[in-house]
């Protein structure tokens, strides 16, 4: 049976006359009659009894109409869903991200995305860089935010968002807080709060600073940038962090200084290799770009 036949039947059952049914679905009255007759022939049971030149629905017609109404409703919902998908207003998106981004600007991007895409479900995977790369390789996420430190060859399509430069943070009462920039020789004999050894930034810091500062002391290792900032605020030591940490320092006693020489890397937007990028994913990229532009304006990120 055809959808048009079911629509004609539904309209007649609701309005009770050929004229009203024809106006409802936009066809002629003779066409309504033909559609009803064709449908009845396909069903194998009578839908109507003719009385005084009118069609009176049979008990079977009333039973069948309940099923038809459900079907038409589902078809309309499917049509609406298709329109919503075309307009980026339906679906789901899985975002994989390193914890620092989840703690800072990614939350603002997600808020803006949700405001414009209220019917799109969002799942955030808060993972380290190694797990993020595996997630991309296995295609467990739609989009990801990562960095180019220790990344190797991505199994992904890569779009550069910004250039990042590491910062050295310390308590405002620390002697180094008076310096404009921090050089490697200033870090001799300092107590360090470091990220875990498998962190890409920790590895780069070890490469750059350890060779010059043989006596560098790691007193605490932390799994998150937020935790490292909190310990610096308590005067436990100094830390070398990514620039997003500056977004976590409001209301603290921590100051941020640039390093000499610079430790740099790229912030990148990633999508799984070999998978077409959906319009929903492109919309998330746009929201992330807007937040990155804001951070560039604040001097936290560079082109």
TAMORA-V831107 format. One record per residue. N is the residue number from 1. PSI is psi in radians with two decimals (none if undefined). D_LAST is the distance of its C-alpha to the last C-alpha in whole Angstrom. Layout:
# TAMORA-V831107
n=(N;N)
psi=(PSI;PSI)
d_last=(D_LAST;D_LAST)
This chain:
# TAMORA-V831107
n=(1;2;3;4;5;6;7;8;9;10;11;12;13;14;15;16;17;18;19;20;21;22;23;24;25;26;27;28;29;30;31;32;33;34;35;36;37;38;39;40;41;42;43;44;45;46;47;48;49;50;51;52;53;54;55;56;57;58;59;60;61;62;63;64;65;66;67;68;69;70;71;72;73;74;75;76;77;78;79;80;81;82;83;84;85;86;87;88;89;90;91;92;93;94;95;96;97;98;99;100;101;102;103;104;105;106;107;108;109;110;111;112;113;114;115;116;117;118;119;120;121;122;123;124;125;126;127;128;129;130;131;132;133;134;135;136;137;138;139;140;141;142;143;144;145;146;147;148;149;150;151;152;153;154;155;156;157;158;159;160;161;162;163;164;165;166;167;168;169;170;171;172;173;174;175;176;177;178;179;180;181;182;183;184;185;186;187;188;189;190;191;192;193;194;195;196;197;198;199;200;201;202;203;204;205;206;207;208;209;210;211;212;213;214;215;216;217;218;219;220;221;222;223;224;225;226;227;228;229;230;231;232;233;234;235;236;237;238;239;240;241;242;243;244;245;246;247;248;249;250;251;252;253;254;255;256;257;258;259;260;261;262;263;264;265;266;267;268;269;270;271;272;273;274;275;276;277;278;279;280;281;282;283;284;285;286;287;288;289;290;291;292;293;294;295;296;297;298;299;300;301;302;303)
psi=(2.74;2.68;-0.65;-0.63;-0.73;-0.65;-0.69;-0.75;-0.80;-0.77;-0.73;-0.71;-0.58;-0.68;-0.34;-0.07;2.71;-0.68;-0.86;-0.69;-0.71;-0.66;-0.59;-0.74;0.02;0.65;3.00;2.84;-0.74;-0.59;-0.65;-0.78;-0.76;-0.71;-0.71;-0.71;-0.72;-0.75;-0.78;-0.68;-0.56;-0.52;-0.60;0.16;2.73;2.36;-0.52;2.68;2.38;2.08;2.15;0.86;0.33;2.68;2.11;2.15;2.43;2.89;-0.63;-0.61;-0.71;-0.70;-0.77;-0.57;-0.61;-0.71;-0.71;-0.72;-0.69;-0.76;-0.80;-0.67;-0.73;-0.69;-0.74;-0.68;-0.69;-0.72;-0.74;-0.67;-0.72;-0.75;-0.67;-0.71;-0.74;-0.51;0.33;0.60;0.20;2.59;-2.82;2.67;2.35;2.13;2.09;2.37;2.62;2.62;-0.65;-0.69;-0.65;-0.63;-0.29;-1.90;-0.41;-0.57;-0.67;-0.65;-0.71;-0.71;-0.82;-0.70;-0.77;-0.63;-0.61;-0.22;1.10;-0.36;0.09;2.14;2.44;2.27;2.22;2.18;1.93;1.71;2.78;3.00;-0.70;-0.79;-0.58;-0.76;-0.67;-0.69;-0.71;-0.79;-0.68;-0.06;0.70;-0.14;2.82;-0.70;2.83;2.68;2.17;-3.00;2.92;0.10;2.14;0.45;-0.43;-2.57;2.02;2.43;1.07;2.84;2.26;2.29;2.12;2.35;-0.72;2.92;2.33;2.58;2.22;2.67;2.68;2.19;2.58;2.88;2.56;-0.33;-0.04;2.50;-0.58;-0.26;-0.30;-0.23;2.57;-0.73;2.72;2.10;2.90;-0.65;-0.34;-0.27;0.08;2.37;0.22;2.55;2.20;2.42;1.98;2.75;3.00;2.69;-0.46;0.02;2.31;-0.70;-0.72;-0.74;-0.72;-0.72;-0.76;-0.72;-0.80;-0.75;-0.64;-0.61;-0.56;-0.54;1.38;-0.46;0.30;2.33;2.18;2.01;-0.48;2.42;2.32;2.63;-0.30;2.68;-0.65;-0.75;-0.70;-0.75;-0.68;-0.65;-0.65;-0.70;-0.47;0.09;0.33;-0.56;-2.93;2.89;2.60;2.12;2.95;2.86;-0.39;-0.35;-0.44;-0.41;-0.21;0.02;-0.13;2.32;0.10;3.11;0.42;2.40;2.68;2.34;2.63;2.69;2.61;2.08;2.87;2.56;2.04;2.76;3.01;2.50;2.25;2.63;2.27;2.49;2.58;2.40;2.43;0.08;2.17;2.43;2.13;2.85;-0.58;-0.75;-0.68;-0.63;-0.68;-0.70;-0.74;-0.77;-0.68;-0.71;-0.72;-0.71;-0.67;-0.71;-0.68;-0.73;-0.57;-0.71;-0.49;-0.11;0.15;-0.63;2.84;2.89;none)
d_last=(60;58;55;57;60;59;58;61;63;60;61;65;65;63;65;68;69;68;67;64;63;62;61;58;57;58;60;64;67;68;65;65;68;68;64;67;69;67;65;69;70;67;67;71;72;73;71;73;77;78;80;81;79;76;74;74;72;73;72;70;68;67;66;64;63;61;59;58;57;55;54;53;51;49;48;47;44;43;43;41;39;38;37;35;33;32;31;29;31;33;32;31;27;27;23;23;21;20;22;20;18;21;22;19;17;18;22;20;19;22;24;23;23;27;28;27;28;31;33;31;31;28;29;26;27;25;25;24;22;25;27;24;24;28;27;25;27;30;29;30;26;25;21;20;17;16;14;15;17;20;20;22;22;21;24;22;19;16;13;9;8;5;6;9;11;15;17;21;23;26;29;29;32;31;32;28;27;28;26;22;21;22;23;25;29;28;28;32;34;32;32;29;29;27;26;28;29;27;24;21;20;23;24;21;22;26;25;23;25;29;29;29;30;34;35;32;33;32;34;33;31;29;28;25;23;25;28;26;25;29;31;29;30;33;33;33;31;27;24;21;19;16;14;15;18;18;18;22;23;24;28;28;29;26;23;20;19;17;18;19;19;15;15;12;11;9;10;12;14;18;21;24;25;28;28;27;24;26;25;25;23;21;21;20;17;16;17;15;12;13;13;10;9;12;11;7;10;12;10;11;7;4;0)
